[in-house]
Amino acid sequence: MITCDVCGHLNDPSRATCENCGSDLSDSPDWGTYDDDYDDLNIDQSEEIGYYDSDYMDD
């Protein structure tokens, strides 16, 4: 989900504008952190924004 910077509404990652207020979502820090094909968190960017848990796959 992409959080709108203006009103805080959670939007589907496929949207370019906020469903609630119509603001441009490309300004949101969440913009581009989801894979287009699966709407999942993009692993390459997840560590940068603090969603990555380095201990998750430790042996």
PQR file of N, CA, C, O and H, with PARSE charges and radii, in Angstrom:
ATOM      1  N   MET A   1       0.838  -1.182   0.000 -0.4000 1.5000
ATOM      2  CA  MET A   1       0.000   0.000   0.000 -0.0000 2.0000
ATOM      3  C   MET A   1       0.886   1.250   0.000  0.5500 1.7000
ATOM      4  O   MET A   1       1.983   1.257   0.559 -0.5500 1.4000
ATOM      5  N   ILE A   2       0.388   2.283  -0.630 -0.4000 1.5000
ATOM      6  CA  ILE A   2       1.098   3.555  -0.680 -0.0000 2.0000
ATOM      7  C   ILE A   2       0.333   4.562   0.170  0.5500 1.7000
ATOM      8  O   ILE A   2      -0.863   4.772  -0.034 -0.5500 1.4000
ATOM      9  H   ILE A   2      -0.503   2.278  -1.084  0.4000 1.0000
ATOM     10  N   THR A   3       1.017   5.176   1.111 -0.4000 1.5000
ATOM     11  CA  THR A   3       0.404   6.163   1.991 -0.0000 2.0000
ATOM     12  C   THR A   3       0.489   7.542   1.352  0.5500 1.7000
ATOM     13  O   THR A   3       1.561   7.974   0.930 -0.5500 1.4000
ATOM     14  H   THR A   3       1.988   5.005   1.276  0.4000 1.0000
ATOM     15  N   CYS A   4      -0.635   8.220   1.285 -0.4000 1.5000
ATOM     16  CA  CYS A   4      -0.679   9.579   0.739 -0.0000 2.0000
ATOM     17  C   CYS A   4      -0.015  10.535   1.729  0.5500 1.7000
ATOM     18  O   CYS A   4      -0.321  10.519   2.921 -0.5500 1.4000
ATOM     19  H   CYS A   4      -1.506   7.869   1.628  0.4000 1.0000
ATOM     20  N   ASP A   5       0.900  11.370   1.224 -0.4000 1.5000
ATOM     21  CA  ASP A   5       1.585  12.354   2.070 -0.0000 2.0000
ATOM     22  C   ASP A   5       0.650  13.465   2.534  0.5500 1.7000
ATOM     23  O   ASP A   5       0.902  14.094   3.562 -0.5500 1.4000
ATOM     24  H   ASP A   5       1.149  11.384   0.255  0.4000 1.0000
ATOM     25  N   VAL A   6      -0.422  13.710   1.791 -0.4000 1.5000
ATOM     26  CA  VAL A   6      -1.321  14.821   2.101 -0.0000 2.0000
ATOM     27  C   VAL A   6      -2.359  14.438   3.151  0.5500 1.7000
ATOM     28  O   VAL A   6      -2.512  15.127   4.160 -0.5500 1.4000
ATOM     29  H   VAL A   6      -0.626  13.199   0.957  0.4000 1.0000
ATOM     30  N   CYS A   7      -3.082  13.323   2.909 -0.4000 1.5000
ATOM     31  CA  CYS A   7      -4.192  12.983   3.811 -0.0000 2.0000
ATOM     32  C   CYS A   7      -3.963  11.707   4.621  0.5500 1.7000
ATOM     33  O   CYS A   7      -4.732  11.416   5.537 -0.5500 1.4000
ATOM     34  H   CYS A   7      -2.959  12.764   2.090  0.4000 1.0000
ATOM     35  N   GLY A   8      -2.902  10.931   4.292 -0.4000 1.5000
ATOM     36  CA  GLY A   8      -2.610   9.717   5.043 -0.0000 2.0000
ATOM     37  C   GLY A   8      -3.383   8.490   4.602  0.5500 1.7000
ATOM     38  O   GLY A   8      -3.245   7.426   5.205 -0.5500 1.4000
ATOM     39  H   GLY A   8      -2.278  11.167   3.547  0.4000 1.0000
ATOM     40  N   HIS A   9      -4.196   8.616   3.561 -0.4000 1.5000
ATOM     41  CA  HIS A   9      -5.000   7.496   3.063 -0.0000 2.0000
ATOM     42  C   HIS A   9      -4.099   6.414   2.472  0.5500 1.7000
ATOM     43  O   HIS A   9      -3.125   6.725   1.788 -0.5500 1.4000
ATOM     44  H   HIS A   9      -4.308   9.480   3.071  0.4000 1.0000
ATOM     45  N   LEU A  10      -4.419   5.144   2.731 -0.4000 1.5000
ATOM     46  CA  LEU A  10      -3.678   4.030   2.142 -0.0000 2.0000
ATOM     47  C   LEU A  10      -4.270   3.710   0.777  0.5500 1.7000
ATOM     48  O   LEU A  10      -5.475   3.494   0.651 -0.5500 1.4000
ATOM     49  H   LEU A  10      -5.211   4.891   3.287  0.4000 1.0000
ATOM     50  N   ASN A  11      -3.421   3.680  -0.240 -0.4000 1.5000
ATOM     51  CA  ASN A  11      -3.849   3.467  -1.613 -0.0000 2.0000
ATOM     52  C   ASN A  11      -3.217   2.216  -2.196  0.5500 1.7000
ATOM     53  O   ASN A  11      -2.136   1.802  -1.778 -0.5500 1.4000
ATOM     54  H   ASN A  11      -2.442   3.855  -0.137  0.4000 1.0000
ATOM     55  N   ASP A  12      -3.893   1.621  -3.158 -0.4000 1.5000
ATOM     56  CA  ASP A  12      -3.380   0.486  -3.898 -0.0000 2.0000
ATOM     57  C   ASP A  12      -2.106   0.906  -4.633  0.5500 1.7000
ATOM     58  O   ASP A  12      -2.055   2.015  -5.166 -0.5500 1.4000
ATOM     59  H   ASP A  12      -4.771   1.957  -3.498  0.4000 1.0000
ATOM     60  N   PRO A  13      -1.070   0.051  -4.679 -0.5600 1.5000
ATOM     61  CA  PRO A  13       0.185   0.417  -5.334  0.2800 2.0000
ATOM     62  C   PRO A  13       0.057   0.719  -6.823  0.5500 1.7000
ATOM     63  O   PRO A  13       0.955   1.329  -7.404 -0.5500 1.4000
ATOM     64  N   SER A  14      -1.033   0.308  -7.445 -0.4000 1.5000
ATOM     65  CA  SER A  14      -1.211   0.566  -8.871 -0.0000 2.0000
ATOM     66  C   SER A  14      -1.727   1.972  -9.158  0.5500 1.7000
ATOM     67  O   SER A  14      -1.782   2.380 -10.318 -0.5500 1.4000
ATOM     68  H   SER A  14      -1.762  -0.187  -6.973  0.4000 1.0000
ATOM     69  N   ARG A  15      -2.105   2.717  -8.126 -0.4000 1.5000
ATOM     70  CA  ARG A  15      -2.660   4.064  -8.313 -0.0000 2.0000
ATOM     71  C   ARG A  15      -1.552   5.107  -8.428  0.5500 1.7000
ATOM     72  O   ARG A  15      -0.494   4.973  -7.812 -0.5500 1.4000
ATOM     73  H   ARG A  15      -2.060   2.386  -7.183  0.4000 1.0000
ATOM     74  N   ALA A  16      -1.807   6.149  -9.225 -0.4000 1.5000
ATOM     75  CA  ALA A  16      -0.866   7.267  -9.361 -0.0000 2.0000
ATOM     76  C   ALA A  16      -1.326   8.467  -8.551  0.5500 1.7000
ATOM     77  O   ALA A  16      -0.532   9.350  -8.226 -0.5500 1.4000
ATOM     78  H   ALA A  16      -2.666   6.257  -9.725  0.4000 1.0000
ATOM     79  N   THR A  17      -2.621   8.495  -8.226 -0.4000 1.5000
ATOM     80  CA  THR A  17      -3.177   9.581  -7.414 -0.0000 2.0000
ATOM     81  C   THR A  17      -3.964   8.989  -6.256  0.5500 1.7000
ATOM     82  O   THR A  17      -4.465   7.868  -6.343 -0.5500 1.4000
ATOM     83  H   THR A  17      -3.266   7.778  -8.490  0.4000 1.0000
ATOM     84  N   CYS A  18      -4.069   9.742  -5.178 -0.4000 1.5000
ATOM     85  CA  CYS A  18      -4.785   9.282  -3.988 -0.0000 2.0000
ATOM     86  C   CYS A  18      -6.273   9.130  -4.280  0.5500 1.7000
ATOM     87  O   CYS A  18      -6.902  10.019  -4.853 -0.5500 1.4000
ATOM     88  H   CYS A  18      -3.661  10.653  -5.107  0.4000 1.0000
ATOM     89  N   GLU A  19      -6.816   8.001  -3.880 -0.4000 1.5000
ATOM     90  CA  GLU A  19      -8.239   7.727  -4.058 -0.0000 2.0000
ATOM     91  C   GLU A  19      -9.095   8.682  -3.226  0.5500 1.7000
ATOM     92  O   GLU A  19     -10.224   8.994  -3.605 -0.5500 1.4000
ATOM     93  H   GLU A  19      -6.305   7.278  -3.415  0.4000 1.0000
ATOM     94  N   ASN A  20      -8.565   9.145  -2.100 -0.4000 1.5000
ATOM     95  CA  ASN A  20      -9.313   9.987  -1.179 -0.0000 2.0000
ATOM     96  C   ASN A  20      -9.268  11.468  -1.555  0.5500 1.7000
ATOM     97  O   ASN A  20     -10.309  12.121  -1.629 -0.5500 1.4000
ATOM     98  H   ASN A  20      -7.648   8.892  -1.792  0.4000 1.0000
ATOM     99  N   CYS A  21      -8.060  12.002  -1.795 -0.4000 1.5000
ATOM    100  CA  CYS A  21      -7.942  13.449  -2.014 -0.0000 2.0000
ATOM    101  C   CYS A  21      -7.441  13.838  -3.402  0.5500 1.7000
ATOM    102  O   CYS A  21      -7.473  15.016  -3.758 -0.5500 1.4000
ATOM    103  H   CYS A  21      -7.214  11.471  -1.735  0.4000 1.0000
ATOM    104  N   GLY A  22      -6.975  12.862  -4.195 -0.4000 1.5000
ATOM    105  CA  GLY A  22      -6.527  13.142  -5.553 -0.0000 2.0000
ATOM    106  C   GLY A  22      -5.091  13.624  -5.675  0.5500 1.7000
ATOM    107  O   GLY A  22      -4.659  13.981  -6.770 -0.5500 1.4000
ATOM    108  H   GLY A  22      -6.949  11.905  -3.906  0.4000 1.0000
ATOM    109  N   SER A  23      -4.344  13.646  -4.581 -0.4000 1.5000
ATOM    110  CA  SER A  23      -2.954  14.100  -4.620 -0.0000 2.0000
ATOM    111  C   SER A  23      -2.071  13.109  -5.371  0.5500 1.7000
ATOM    112  O   SER A  23      -2.383  11.921  -5.455 -0.5500 1.4000
ATOM    113  H   SER A  23      -4.695  13.357  -3.691  0.4000 1.0000
ATOM    114  N   ASP A  24      -0.976  13.610  -5.910 -0.4000 1.5000
ATOM    115  CA  ASP A  24       0.000  12.799  -6.629 -0.0000 2.0000
ATOM    116  C   ASP A  24       0.731  11.889  -5.640  0.5500 1.7000
ATOM    117  O   ASP A  24       1.339  12.374  -4.686 -0.5500 1.4000
ATOM    118  H   ASP A  24      -0.722  14.575  -5.841  0.4000 1.0000
ATOM    119  N   LEU A  25       0.675  10.574  -5.864 -0.4000 1.5000
ATOM    120  CA  LEU A  25       1.302   9.621  -4.947 -0.0000 2.0000
ATOM    121  C   LEU A  25       2.787   9.419  -5.217  0.5500 1.7000
ATOM    122  O   LEU A  25       3.473   8.786  -4.414 -0.5500 1.4000
ATOM    123  H   LEU A  25       0.180  10.180  -6.639  0.4000 1.0000
ATOM    124  N   SER A  26       3.299   9.940  -6.328 -0.4000 1.5000
ATOM    125  CA  SER A  26       4.720   9.741  -6.631 -0.0000 2.0000
ATOM    126  C   SER A  26       5.624  10.480  -5.653  0.5500 1.7000
ATOM    127  O   SER A  26       6.826  10.215  -5.608 -0.5500 1.4000
ATOM    128  H   SER A  26       2.742  10.454  -6.981  0.4000 1.0000
ATOM    129  N   ASP A  27       5.068  11.404  -4.869 -0.4000 1.5000
ATOM    130  CA  ASP A  27       5.838  12.106  -3.841 -0.0000 2.0000
ATOM    131  C   ASP A  27       5.978  11.287  -2.562  0.5500 1.7000
ATOM    132  O   ASP A  27       6.786  11.619  -1.695 -0.5500 1.4000
ATOM    133  H   ASP A  27       4.092  11.620  -4.905  0.4000 1.0000
ATOM    134  N   SER A  28       5.196  10.222  -2.445 -0.4000 1.5000
ATOM    135  CA  SER A  28       5.210   9.390  -1.249 -0.0000 2.0000
ATOM    136  C   SER A  28       6.498   8.576  -1.165  0.5500 1.7000
ATOM    137  O   SER A  28       6.989   8.097  -2.187 -0.5500 1.4000
ATOM    138  H   SER A  28       4.540   9.952  -3.150  0.4000 1.0000
ATOM    139  N   PRO A  29       7.062   8.410   0.052 -0.5600 1.5000
ATOM    140  CA  PRO A  29       8.258   7.571   0.196  0.2800 2.0000
ATOM    141  C   PRO A  29       7.981   6.105  -0.144  0.5500 1.7000
ATOM    142  O   PRO A  29       8.917   5.347  -0.399 -0.5500 1.4000
ATOM    143  N   ASP A  30       6.713   5.700  -0.151 -0.4000 1.5000
ATOM    144  CA  ASP A  30       6.342   4.327  -0.486 -0.0000 2.0000
ATOM    145  C   ASP A  30       6.316   4.090  -1.994  0.5500 1.7000
ATOM    146  O   ASP A  30       6.270   2.940  -2.431 -0.5500 1.4000
ATOM    147  H   ASP A  30       5.953   6.316   0.056  0.4000 1.0000
ATOM    148  N   TRP A  31       6.345   5.156  -2.798 -0.4000 1.5000
ATOM    149  CA  TRP A  31       6.228   5.048  -4.257 -0.0000 2.0000
ATOM    150  C   TRP A  31       7.394   4.232  -4.807  0.5500 1.7000
ATOM    151  O   TRP A  31       8.552   4.540  -4.528 -0.5500 1.4000
ATOM    152  H   TRP A  31       6.382   6.090  -2.443  0.4000 1.0000
ATOM    153  N   GLY A  32       7.093   3.192  -5.590 -0.4000 1.5000
ATOM    154  CA  GLY A  32       8.129   2.398  -6.235 -0.0000 2.0000
ATOM    155  C   GLY A  32       8.735   1.312  -5.382  0.5500 1.7000
ATOM    156  O   GLY A  32       9.706   0.685  -5.807 -0.5500 1.4000
ATOM    157  H   GLY A  32       6.152   2.943  -5.817  0.4000 1.0000
ATOM    158  N   THR A  33       8.211   1.059  -4.199 -0.4000 1.5000
ATOM    159  CA  THR A  33       8.782   0.019  -3.343 -0.0000 2.0000
ATOM    160  C   THR A  33       8.093  -1.317  -3.525  0.5500 1.7000
ATOM    161  O   THR A  33       8.437  -2.287  -2.848 -0.5500 1.4000
ATOM    162  H   THR A  33       7.422   1.568  -3.854  0.4000 1.0000
ATOM    163  N   TYR A  34       7.138  -1.386  -4.413 -0.4000 1.5000
ATOM    164  CA  TYR A  34       6.419  -2.625  -4.658 -0.0000 2.0000
ATOM    165  C   TYR A  34       6.700  -3.124  -6.054  0.5500 1.7000
ATOM    166  O   TYR A  34       6.796  -2.327  -6.988 -0.5500 1.4000
ATOM    167  H   TYR A  34       6.858  -0.599  -4.962  0.4000 1.0000
ATOM    168  N   ASP A  35       6.835  -4.446  -6.218 -0.4000 1.5000
ATOM    169  CA  ASP A  35       7.018  -5.037  -7.538 -0.0000 2.0000
ATOM    170  C   ASP A  35       5.727  -4.887  -8.316  0.5500 1.7000
ATOM    171  O   ASP A  35       4.647  -5.114  -7.772 -0.5500 1.4000
ATOM    172  H   ASP A  35       6.757  -5.093  -5.460  0.4000 1.0000
ATOM    173  N   ASP A  36       5.819  -4.512  -9.565 -0.4000 1.5000
ATOM    174  CA  ASP A  36       4.638  -4.307 -10.396 -0.0000 2.0000
ATOM    175  C   ASP A  36       3.846  -5.589 -10.614  0.5500 1.7000
ATOM    176  O   ASP A  36       2.616  -5.558 -10.648 -0.5500 1.4000
ATOM    177  H   ASP A  36       6.696  -4.327 -10.007  0.4000 1.0000
ATOM    178  N   ASP A  37       4.540  -6.722 -10.762 -0.4000 1.5000
ATOM    179  CA  ASP A  37       3.867  -7.973 -11.090 -0.0000 2.0000
ATOM    180  C   ASP A  37       3.099  -8.576  -9.921  0.5500 1.7000
ATOM    181  O   ASP A  37       2.070  -9.219 -10.125 -0.5500 1.4000
ATOM    182  H   ASP A  37       5.539  -6.748 -10.735  0.4000 1.0000
ATOM    183  N   TYR A  38       3.583  -8.377  -8.709 -0.4000 1.5000
ATOM    184  CA  TYR A  38       3.003  -9.074  -7.573 -0.0000 2.0000
ATOM    185  C   TYR A  38       2.502  -8.175  -6.456  0.5500 1.7000
ATOM    186  O   TYR A  38       1.914  -8.669  -5.494 -0.5500 1.4000
ATOM    187  H   TYR A  38       4.419  -7.854  -8.544  0.4000 1.0000
ATOM    188  N   ASP A  39       2.715  -6.872  -6.556 -0.4000 1.5000
ATOM    189  CA  ASP A  39       2.357  -5.932  -5.495 -0.0000 2.0000
ATOM    190  C   ASP A  39       3.021  -6.294  -4.167  0.5500 1.7000
ATOM    191  O   ASP A  39       2.491  -5.997  -3.097 -0.5500 1.4000
ATOM    192  H   ASP A  39       3.193  -6.471  -7.338  0.4000 1.0000
ATOM    193  N   ASP A  40       4.184  -6.937  -4.248 -0.4000 1.5000
ATOM    194  CA  ASP A  40       4.954  -7.295  -3.060 -0.0000 2.0000
ATOM    195  C   ASP A  40       6.054  -6.270  -2.843  0.5500 1.7000
ATOM    196  O   ASP A  40       6.426  -5.539  -3.761 -0.5500 1.4000
ATOM    197  H   ASP A  40       4.615  -7.178  -5.118  0.4000 1.0000
ATOM    198  N   LEU A  41       6.557  -6.226  -1.656 -0.4000 1.5000
ATOM    199  CA  LEU A  41       7.658  -5.331  -1.352 -0.0000 2.0000
ATOM    200  C   LEU A  41       8.872  -5.711  -2.189  0.5500 1.7000
ATOM    201  O   LEU A  41       9.244  -6.883  -2.246 -0.5500 1.4000
ATOM    202  H   LEU A  41       6.255  -6.820  -0.910  0.4000 1.0000
ATOM    203  N   ASN A  42       9.478  -4.748  -2.825 -0.4000 1.5000
ATOM    204  CA  ASN A  42      10.674  -4.962  -3.628 -0.0000 2.0000
ATOM    205  C   ASN A  42      11.857  -5.153  -2.681  0.5500 1.7000
ATOM    206  O   ASN A  42      12.227  -4.227  -1.959 -0.5500 1.4000
ATOM    207  H   ASN A  42       9.175  -3.796  -2.778  0.4000 1.0000
ATOM    208  N   ILE A  43      12.451  -6.343  -2.680 -0.4000 1.5000
ATOM    209  CA  ILE A  43      13.516  -6.683  -1.741 -0.0000 2.0000
ATOM    210  C   ILE A  43      14.713  -5.757  -1.894  0.5500 1.7000
ATOM    211  O   ILE A  43      15.348  -5.409  -0.899 -0.5500 1.4000
ATOM    212  H   ILE A  43      12.150  -7.095  -3.267  0.4000 1.0000
ATOM    213  N   ASP A  44      15.034  -5.351  -3.120 -0.4000 1.5000
ATOM    214  CA  ASP A  44      16.180  -4.472  -3.346 -0.0000 2.0000
ATOM    215  C   ASP A  44      16.039  -3.144  -2.617  0.5500 1.7000
ATOM    216  O   ASP A  44      17.039  -2.573  -2.182 -0.5500 1.4000
ATOM    217  H   ASP A  44      14.518  -5.634  -3.928  0.4000 1.0000
ATOM    218  N   GLN A  45      14.827  -2.647  -2.478 -0.4000 1.5000
ATOM    219  CA  GLN A  45      14.599  -1.358  -1.841 -0.0000 2.0000
ATOM    220  C   GLN A  45      14.134  -1.484  -0.401  0.5500 1.7000
ATOM    221  O   GLN A  45      14.157  -0.502   0.340 -0.5500 1.4000
ATOM    222  H   GLN A  45      14.014  -3.111  -2.832  0.4000 1.0000
ATOM    223  N   SER A  46      13.717  -2.660   0.005 -0.4000 1.5000
ATOM    224  CA  SER A  46      13.134  -2.819   1.334 -0.0000 2.0000
ATOM    225  C   SER A  46      14.125  -2.537   2.456  0.5500 1.7000
ATOM    226  O   SER A  46      13.743  -2.005   3.498 -0.5500 1.4000
ATOM    227  H   SER A  46      13.698  -3.459  -0.597  0.4000 1.0000
ATOM    228  N   GLU A  47      15.392  -2.887   2.255 -0.4000 1.5000
ATOM    229  CA  GLU A  47      16.394  -2.645   3.289 -0.0000 2.0000
ATOM    230  C   GLU A  47      16.598  -1.145   3.498  0.5500 1.7000
ATOM    231  O   GLU A  47      16.782  -0.692   4.627 -0.5500 1.4000
ATOM    232  H   GLU A  47      15.702  -3.320   1.409  0.4000 1.0000
ATOM    233  N   GLU A  48      16.565  -0.377   2.407 -0.4000 1.5000
ATOM    234  CA  GLU A  48      16.766   1.068   2.490 -0.0000 2.0000
ATOM    235  C   GLU A  48      15.680   1.756   3.313  0.5500 1.7000
ATOM    236  O   GLU A  48      15.949   2.745   3.995 -0.5500 1.4000
ATOM    237  H   GLU A  48      16.415  -0.745   1.489  0.4000 1.0000
ATOM    238  N   ILE A  49      14.451   1.234   3.250 -0.4000 1.5000
ATOM    239  CA  ILE A  49      13.343   1.895   3.944 -0.0000 2.0000
ATOM    240  C   ILE A  49      12.999   1.234   5.273  0.5500 1.7000
ATOM    241  O   ILE A  49      12.013   1.600   5.912 -0.5500 1.4000
ATOM    242  H   ILE A  49      14.232   0.431   2.696  0.4000 1.0000
ATOM    243  N   GLY A  50      13.818   0.251   5.697 -0.4000 1.5000
ATOM    244  CA  GLY A  50      13.665  -0.315   7.027 -0.0000 2.0000
ATOM    245  C   GLY A  50      12.725  -1.492   7.146  0.5500 1.7000
ATOM    246  O   GLY A  50      12.378  -1.878   8.263 -0.5500 1.4000
ATOM    247  H   GLY A  50      14.620  -0.046   5.178  0.4000 1.0000
ATOM    248  N   TYR A  51      12.295  -2.084   6.028 -0.4000 1.5000
ATOM    249  CA  TYR A  51      11.406  -3.236   6.101 -0.0000 2.0000
ATOM    250  C   TYR A  51      12.166  -4.557   6.112  0.5500 1.7000
ATOM    251  O   TYR A  51      11.564  -5.609   6.326 -0.5500 1.4000
ATOM    252  H   TYR A  51      12.577  -1.771   5.121  0.4000 1.0000
ATOM    253  N   TYR A  52      13.455  -4.524   5.888 -0.4000 1.5000
ATOM    254  CA  TYR A  52      14.256  -5.734   5.735 -0.0000 2.0000
ATOM    255  C   TYR A  52      14.725  -6.244   7.088  0.5500 1.7000
ATOM    256  O   TYR A  52      15.237  -5.476   7.903 -0.5500 1.4000
ATOM    257  H   TYR A  52      13.945  -3.669   5.714  0.4000 1.0000
ATOM    258  N   ASP A  53      14.554  -7.527   7.327 -0.4000 1.5000
ATOM    259  CA  ASP A  53      15.026  -8.156   8.553 -0.0000 2.0000
ATOM    260  C   ASP A  53      16.178  -9.085   8.192  0.5500 1.7000
ATOM    261  O   ASP A  53      15.951 -10.158   7.632 -0.5500 1.4000
ATOM    262  H   ASP A  53      14.139  -8.151   6.665  0.4000 1.0000
ATOM    263  N   SER A  54      17.394  -8.697   8.498 -0.4000 1.5000
ATOM    264  CA  SER A  54      18.577  -9.468   8.109 -0.0000 2.0000
ATOM    265  C   SER A  54      18.647 -10.825   8.806  0.5500 1.7000
ATOM    266  O   SER A  54      19.323 -11.723   8.305 -0.5500 1.4000
ATOM    267  H   SER A  54      17.578  -7.826   8.953  0.4000 1.0000
ATOM    268  N   ASP A  55      17.985 -11.003   9.922 -0.4000 1.5000
ATOM    269  CA  ASP A  55      18.004 -12.271  10.650 -0.0000 2.0000
ATOM    270  C   ASP A  55      16.976 -13.270  10.138  0.5500 1.7000
ATOM    271  O   ASP A  55      16.965 -14.419  10.579 -0.5500 1.4000
ATOM    272  H   ASP A  55      17.436 -10.273  10.329  0.4000 1.0000
ATOM    273  N   TYR A  56      16.121 -12.858   9.224 -0.4000 1.5000
ATOM    274  CA  TYR A  56      15.024 -13.713   8.764 -0.0000 2.0000
ATOM    275  C   TYR A  56      15.516 -15.008   8.126  0.5500 1.7000
ATOM    276  O   TYR A  56      14.937 -16.065   8.377 -0.5500 1.4000
ATOM    277  H   TYR A  56      16.130 -11.925   8.866  0.4000 1.0000
ATOM    278  N   MET A  57      16.562 -14.958   7.311 -0.4000 1.5000
ATOM    279  CA  MET A  57      17.017 -16.139   6.582 -0.0000 2.0000
ATOM    280  C   MET A  57      18.320 -16.714   7.132  0.5500 1.7000
ATOM    281  O   MET A  57      18.964 -17.507   6.446 -0.5500 1.4000
ATOM    282  H   MET A  57      17.032 -14.099   7.107  0.4000 1.0000
ATOM    283  N   ASP A  58      18.723 -16.350   8.320 -0.4000 1.5000
ATOM    284  CA  ASP A  58      19.956 -16.886   8.900 -0.0000 2.0000
ATOM    285  C   ASP A  58      19.825 -18.370   9.203  0.5500 1.7000
ATOM    286  O   ASP A  58      18.761 -18.853   9.592 -0.5500 1.4000
ATOM    287  H   ASP A  58      18.199 -15.706   8.878  0.4000 1.0000
ATOM    288  N   ASP A  59      20.937 -19.085   9.013 -0.4000 1.5000
ATOM    289  CA  ASP A  59      20.950 -20.537   9.305 -0.0000 2.0000
ATOM    290  C   ASP A  59      21.256 -20.798  10.751  0.5500 1.7000
ATOM    291  O   ASP A  59      21.308 -21.953  11.172 -0.5500 1.4000
ATOM    292  H   ASP A  59      21.800 -18.693   8.697  0.4000 1.0000
TER
END
